[in-house]
Amino acid sequence: MSAVIDTPTTTGTTASGGTTRAGAFGHATNLRCRACGAEQQLGPFYACFECFGPLEVAYDFPTVTREQIEAGPKNIWRYRSLLPVPDDIASIPNTEPGYTRLIQADNLARELGIHKLWVKDDSGNPTHSFKDRVVAVALSAARELGLEVLACPSTGNLANAVAAAAARAGIKSVVFIPDDLERPKVLTTAVYGGTLVAVRGNYDDVNKLASEIAGEEEGWAFVNVNVRPYYAEGSKTLGFEVAEQLGWRLPQQVVIPVASGAQLVKVDKGFGELVSHGLVEDAPYKIFGAQATGCSPVAQAFRDGHDVVQPVKPDTIAKSLAIGNPADGPYVLDVTRRTGGSVADVSDDEVRDGIQLLARTEGVFAETAGGVTIATLKKLVETGQLDPDAETVVFNTGDGLKTLDAVADRVGPAATIDPTYPAFTAAGL
Amino acid sequence: MSAVIDTPTTTGTTASGGTTRAGAFGHATNLRCRACGAEQQLGPFYACFECFGPLEVAYDFPTVTREQIEAGPKNIWRYRSLLPVPDDIASIPNTEPGYTRLIQADNLARELGIHKLWVKDDSGNPTHSFKDRVVAVALSAARELGLEVLACPSTGNLANAVAAAAARAGIKSVVFIPDDLERPKVLTTAVYGGTLVAVRGNYDDVNKLASEIAGEEEGWAFVNVNVRPYYAEGSKTLGFEVAEQLGWRLPQQVVIPVASGAQLVKVDKGFGELVSHGLVEDAPYKIFGAQATGCSPVAQAFRDGHDVVQPVKPDTIAKSLAIGNPADGPYVLDVTRRTGGSVADVSDDEVRDGIQLLARTEGVFAETAGGVTIATLKKLVETGQLDPDAETVVFNTGDGLKTLDAVADRVGPAATIDPTYPAFTAAGL
């Protein structure tokens, strides 16, 4: 299954100051500051040495063909040549995320008055959210950099993904959660047997502690802190897959949830890489961002015509999107404006409606984040921002089994009957 | 993506006595009695007209090649030529189940002292259990037979799969549940918007009512009653996938959970079909069945050397395997004895251990049924029934998110700390 690609020779710097093995990061060459453009060596770094701006991975790509990709495994590693991972990544124990369903959603399209609609359903991932993608790339970086602990602050999907990935890889994980986290969410991470640390405080307190530890402890890979440049690249695979599953072409419109905003920005980056490699035709597309009104700083900035995002205190049932100060907010504004899309938001009741609408029409049970994108899609059509005649892809990035409370007061049995045939017929079902 | 196969001309009888379209059941030709061998036309039948024995689907297969299969979609329809479904099945709205992960489980193998072990993880299916496979085939039969309602009695996975598949197909579903079913299990079916009927009574009462309705109502497809012969064929795809994912060869040993027993029997049938088509080399394999001690009638019959199974009243946390009078019990005994395997059972505490063991070693969070197979695998090694030097595949057929209670008292945070770095270092994690 290995593609015929020259082994790259670029190396990086390990946590202990040594040199990584050749090809440790595939065709990645550097980390580049997204603010000032300064470059530095690949390593466990996330802030620019010059200006403290956010870093991203830079590459010197070889020629990549559809045939090479199609010959790869049925998971994100089929795109390994476009990620900061070694060529043998698929054979190193990992959770094998990705290549989830892209389903043609004719029933939902009909209800919304859209001509052609697809749902990218990332609930089919190993721990049932898109976080398995980004964590898998972060884990590879951690391993190649000689880091020995995989860690994160989280209240949900990210915690599940980190604990599962570390278990499978046979390395230590430490996950930090608020001490008042609901019991089911504790269990779904604790079951993997890593170290779970309850922190007295709210999520902001937990996050702050994690950043402090990341700065102090050598050998720790906080997936969304000191290996974030690698981690974020994992989201490109959502864009790669959509295009490949459409038969190697770009959709005309995409609706993507916005938490930190990195996912949306990386899908755009992924589309761009496919074009520059000649893997898809260069065609215009619009990217739309979706937020819950209770945490909608990017939508607000979009409406106000601002380039920066004013932080908010989140208050929404869509917990997995509840980042009040989104790091990639400005980039989301840039991408949506540049492509002709927009950022919109929906109320918690609309989120619940969205979950039920998707389940009823397409048999996909989304978590609240999926309710946000479906409800936003509906709103974008109703307000004329999204063209109903253009082919559209909407993302569901998580699983309804994790946010059952969202629909708890809304659905249930149509009737309760005695266990007899006459009772059944009398019910007139 | 269509394979070059002649369109079959066999037709069947619809529910209203008409004729199905040509090729409605692919290369299936008849229903054949598993007891007396009598044949009858394809239709909504499950009991032999001669002896009331159980019916199964008979075929006149064309030549099927690896290339044809590999050119198909990445779901169970890549095997459509070997299923009772039309050649255009992949293009008719369905949940697109199957082609789930087969992961090499080196960590678990090491702990159990097994040379080479794989986990077939069916929790990646659309509603996170193997039931999506069988329901997808049942739905196709229902449609081709002109049946208008997809129905089942169930308390869990089957209910989820039926409601989701019907929603996506745009047909009516009616799911019957006991009226005391836990609220989370009600929600995960009700969210799809089909008709949910609570029945005053236990699961046996619900089941009996369903059979009565199936006998009385025309136009209803009870997936596991009147379209059961088609439904059951869906489990062959688990066997097909394991062989294809191993690089087109059979494993030497397989450990499969036993509820009705149909899954185990159909995996064996699937292996046999692969051999007869020349798709894999004919090599010996052993099939092992796994039950929870609280519902282990087949394991008991195996130990006692009986050919028939004495029904039991189930009492186990492995609810999805709790069938006290398993229809395919005798066939399970036949398959496991013929292949040199066995049927064993494990206590509920061992089931919990099994769930934790799999999660901790491989990052896979299984439902109780998966705990049963992992714990049984361990027991089979310890008792010398399973050869640790032979390549082994163990099935996880469901998702831990659906049976959180099983681990609720066993896992949790290692420590609770204040949100400060000194508190973190003092905890010594």
HADDOCK unambig.tbl for C-alpha pairs under 7 A between the chains (distance, minus, plus):
assign (segid A and resid 124 and name CA) (segid B and resid 124 and name CA) 5.03 0.50 0.50
assign (segid A and resid 124 and name CA) (segid B and resid 125 and name CA) 6.46 0.50 0.50
assign (segid A and resid 124 and name CA) (segid B and resid 126 and name CA) 6.43 0.50 0.50
assign (segid A and resid 125 and name CA) (segid B and resid 124 and name CA) 6.46 0.50 0.50
assign (segid A and resid 126 and name CA) (segid B and resid 124 and name CA) 6.44 0.50 0.50
assign (segid A and resid 164 and name CA) (segid B and resid 363 and name CA) 4.03 0.50 0.50
assign (segid A and resid 164 and name CA) (segid B and resid 364 and name CA) 6.87 0.50 0.50
assign (segid A and resid 165 and name CA) (segid B and resid 363 and name CA) 6.08 0.50 0.50
assign (segid A and resid 167 and name CA) (segid B and resid 360 and name CA) 5.51 0.50 0.50
assign (segid A and resid 167 and name CA) (segid B and resid 361 and name CA) 5.60 0.50 0.50
assign (segid A and resid 167 and name CA) (segid B and resid 362 and name CA) 5.72 0.50 0.50
assign (segid A and resid 167 and name CA) (segid B and resid 363 and name CA) 5.03 0.50 0.50
assign (segid A and resid 168 and name CA) (segid B and resid 361 and name CA) 5.90 0.50 0.50
assign (segid A and resid 168 and name CA) (segid B and resid 362 and name CA) 4.06 0.50 0.50
assign (segid A and resid 168 and name CA) (segid B and resid 363 and name CA) 4.82 0.50 0.50
assign (segid A and resid 179 and name CA) (segid B and resid 416 and name CA) 6.95 0.50 0.50
assign (segid A and resid 186 and name CA) (segid B and resid 412 and name CA) 6.44 0.50 0.50
assign (segid A and resid 187 and name CA) (segid B and resid 408 and name CA) 6.58 0.50 0.50
assign (segid A and resid 187 and name CA) (segid B and resid 411 and name CA) 6.46 0.50 0.50
assign (segid A and resid 187 and name CA) (segid B and resid 412 and name CA) 6.39 0.50 0.50
assign (segid A and resid 190 and name CA) (segid B and resid 411 and name CA) 5.65 0.50 0.50
assign (segid A and resid 190 and name CA) (segid B and resid 412 and name CA) 5.36 0.50 0.50
assign (segid A and resid 190 and name CA) (segid B and resid 413 and name CA) 6.89 0.50 0.50
assign (segid A and resid 191 and name CA) (segid B and resid 356 and name CA) 6.14 0.50 0.50
assign (segid A and resid 191 and name CA) (segid B and resid 359 and name CA) 6.30 0.50 0.50
assign (segid A and resid 191 and name CA) (segid B and resid 411 and name CA) 5.99 0.50 0.50
assign (segid A and resid 192 and name CA) (segid B and resid 356 and name CA) 6.98 0.50 0.50
assign (segid A and resid 192 and name CA) (segid B and resid 359 and name CA) 4.71 0.50 0.50
assign (segid A and resid 192 and name CA) (segid B and resid 360 and name CA) 4.49 0.50 0.50
assign (segid A and resid 192 and name CA) (segid B and resid 363 and name CA) 6.04 0.50 0.50
assign (segid A and resid 193 and name CA) (segid B and resid 360 and name CA) 5.03 0.50 0.50
assign (segid A and resid 195 and name CA) (segid B and resid 414 and name CA) 6.07 0.50 0.50
assign (segid A and resid 196 and name CA) (segid B and resid 413 and name CA) 4.58 0.50 0.50
assign (segid A and resid 196 and name CA) (segid B and resid 414 and name CA) 5.56 0.50 0.50
assign (segid A and resid 197 and name CA) (segid B and resid 413 and name CA) 5.39 0.50 0.50
assign (segid A and resid 197 and name CA) (segid B and resid 414 and name CA) 5.91 0.50 0.50
assign (segid A and resid 197 and name CA) (segid B and resid 415 and name CA) 5.31 0.50 0.50
assign (segid A and resid 197 and name CA) (segid B and resid 416 and name CA) 5.94 0.50 0.50
assign (segid A and resid 198 and name CA) (segid B and resid 413 and name CA) 6.07 0.50 0.50
assign (segid A and resid 198 and name CA) (segid B and resid 415 and name CA) 6.15 0.50 0.50
assign (segid A and resid 198 and name CA) (segid B and resid 416 and name CA) 4.45 0.50 0.50
assign (segid A and resid 198 and name CA) (segid B and resid 417 and name CA) 6.28 0.50 0.50
assign (segid A and resid 199 and name CA) (segid B and resid 416 and name CA) 5.62 0.50 0.50
assign (segid A and resid 199 and name CA) (segid B and resid 417 and name CA) 5.01 0.50 0.50
assign (segid A and resid 199 and name CA) (segid B and resid 418 and name CA) 5.69 0.50 0.50
assign (segid A and resid 199 and name CA) (segid B and resid 419 and name CA) 5.70 0.50 0.50
assign (segid A and resid 200 and name CA) (segid B and resid 416 and name CA) 6.98 0.50 0.50
assign (segid A and resid 200 and name CA) (segid B and resid 417 and name CA) 6.08 0.50 0.50
assign (segid A and resid 200 and name CA) (segid B and resid 418 and name CA) 5.09 0.50 0.50
assign (segid A and resid 200 and name CA) (segid B and resid 419 and name CA) 6.03 0.50 0.50
assign (segid A and resid 201 and name CA) (segid B and resid 419 and name CA) 6.68 0.50 0.50
assign (segid A and resid 205 and name CA) (segid B and resid 419 and name CA) 6.18 0.50 0.50
assign (segid A and resid 206 and name CA) (segid B and resid 419 and name CA) 6.52 0.50 0.50
assign (segid A and resid 209 and name CA) (segid B and resid 419 and name CA) 5.91 0.50 0.50
assign (segid A and resid 209 and name CA) (segid B and resid 420 and name CA) 6.17 0.50 0.50
assign (segid A and resid 209 and name CA) (segid B and resid 421 and name CA) 6.61 0.50 0.50
assign (segid A and resid 212 and name CA) (segid B and resid 421 and name CA) 6.89 0.50 0.50
assign (segid A and resid 213 and name CA) (segid B and resid 421 and name CA) 6.62 0.50 0.50
assign (segid A and resid 356 and name CA) (segid B and resid 191 and name CA) 6.12 0.50 0.50
assign (segid A and resid 356 and name CA) (segid B and resid 192 and name CA) 6.98 0.50 0.50
assign (segid A and resid 359 and name CA) (segid B and resid 191 and name CA) 6.30 0.50 0.50
assign (segid A and resid 359 and name CA) (segid B and resid 192 and name CA) 4.71 0.50 0.50
assign (segid A and resid 360 and name CA) (segid B and resid 167 and name CA) 5.49 0.50 0.50
assign (segid A and resid 360 and name CA) (segid B and resid 192 and name CA) 4.47 0.50 0.50
assign (segid A and resid 360 and name CA) (segid B and resid 193 and name CA) 5.05 0.50 0.50
assign (segid A and resid 361 and name CA) (segid B and resid 167 and name CA) 5.59 0.50 0.50
assign (segid A and resid 361 and name CA) (segid B and resid 168 and name CA) 5.87 0.50 0.50
assign (segid A and resid 362 and name CA) (segid B and resid 167 and name CA) 5.72 0.50 0.50
assign (segid A and resid 362 and name CA) (segid B and resid 168 and name CA) 4.06 0.50 0.50
assign (segid A and resid 363 and name CA) (segid B and resid 164 and name CA) 4.03 0.50 0.50
assign (segid A and resid 363 and name CA) (segid B and resid 165 and name CA) 6.08 0.50 0.50
assign (segid A and resid 363 and name CA) (segid B and resid 167 and name CA) 5.05 0.50 0.50
assign (segid A and resid 363 and name CA) (segid B and resid 168 and name CA) 4.82 0.50 0.50
assign (segid A and resid 363 and name CA) (segid B and resid 192 and name CA) 6.07 0.50 0.50
assign (segid A and resid 364 and name CA) (segid B and resid 164 and name CA) 6.88 0.50 0.50
assign (segid A and resid 401 and name CA) (segid B and resid 401 and name CA) 6.75 0.50 0.50
assign (segid A and resid 408 and name CA) (segid B and resid 187 and name CA) 6.58 0.50 0.50
assign (segid A and resid 411 and name CA) (segid B and resid 187 and name CA) 6.47 0.50 0.50
assign (segid A and resid 411 and name CA) (segid B and resid 190 and name CA) 5.64 0.50 0.50
assign (segid A and resid 411 and name CA) (segid B and resid 191 and name CA) 5.97 0.50 0.50
assign (segid A and resid 412 and name CA) (segid B and resid 186 and name CA) 6.47 0.50 0.50
assign (segid A and resid 412 and name CA) (segid B and resid 187 and name CA) 6.41 0.50 0.50
assign (segid A and resid 412 and name CA) (segid B and resid 190 and name CA) 5.38 0.50 0.50
assign (segid A and resid 413 and name CA) (segid B and resid 190 and name CA) 6.89 0.50 0.50
assign (segid A and resid 413 and name CA) (segid B and resid 196 and name CA) 4.59 0.50 0.50
assign (segid A and resid 413 and name CA) (segid B and resid 197 and name CA) 5.40 0.50 0.50
assign (segid A and resid 413 and name CA) (segid B and resid 198 and name CA) 6.08 0.50 0.50
assign (segid A and resid 414 and name CA) (segid B and resid 195 and name CA) 6.06 0.50 0.50
assign (segid A and resid 414 and name CA) (segid B and resid 196 and name CA) 5.55 0.50 0.50
assign (segid A and resid 414 and name CA) (segid B and resid 197 and name CA) 5.92 0.50 0.50
assign (segid A and resid 415 and name CA) (segid B and resid 197 and name CA) 5.29 0.50 0.50
assign (segid A and resid 415 and name CA) (segid B and resid 198 and name CA) 6.16 0.50 0.50
assign (segid A and resid 416 and name CA) (segid B and resid 179 and name CA) 6.96 0.50 0.50
assign (segid A and resid 416 and name CA) (segid B and resid 197 and name CA) 5.93 0.50 0.50
assign (segid A and resid 416 and name CA) (segid B and resid 198 and name CA) 4.45 0.50 0.50
assign (segid A and resid 416 and name CA) (segid B and resid 199 and name CA) 5.63 0.50 0.50
assign (segid A and resid 416 and name CA) (segid B and resid 200 and name CA) 6.99 0.50 0.50
assign (segid A and resid 417 and name CA) (segid B and resid 198 and name CA) 6.29 0.50 0.50
assign (segid A and resid 417 and name CA) (segid B and resid 199 and name CA) 5.02 0.50 0.50
assign (segid A and resid 417 and name CA) (segid B and resid 200 and name CA) 6.09 0.50 0.50
assign (segid A and resid 418 and name CA) (segid B and resid 199 and name CA) 5.69 0.50 0.50
assign (segid A and resid 418 and name CA) (segid B and resid 200 and name CA) 5.10 0.50 0.50
assign (segid A and resid 419 and name CA) (segid B and resid 199 and name CA) 5.70 0.50 0.50
assign (segid A and resid 419 and name CA) (segid B and resid 200 and name CA) 6.02 0.50 0.50
assign (segid A and resid 419 and name CA) (segid B and resid 201 and name CA) 6.67 0.50 0.50
assign (segid A and resid 419 and name CA) (segid B and resid 205 and name CA) 6.18 0.50 0.50
assign (segid A and resid 419 and name CA) (segid B and resid 206 and name CA) 6.53 0.50 0.50
assign (segid A and resid 419 and name CA) (segid B and resid 209 and name CA) 5.93 0.50 0.50
assign (segid A and resid 420 and name CA) (segid B and resid 209 and name CA) 6.16 0.50 0.50
assign (segid A and resid 421 and name CA) (segid B and resid 209 and name CA) 6.60 0.50 0.50
assign (segid A and resid 421 and name CA) (segid B and resid 212 and name CA) 6.85 0.50 0.50
assign (segid A and resid 421 and name CA) (segid B and resid 213 and name CA) 6.61 0.50 0.50
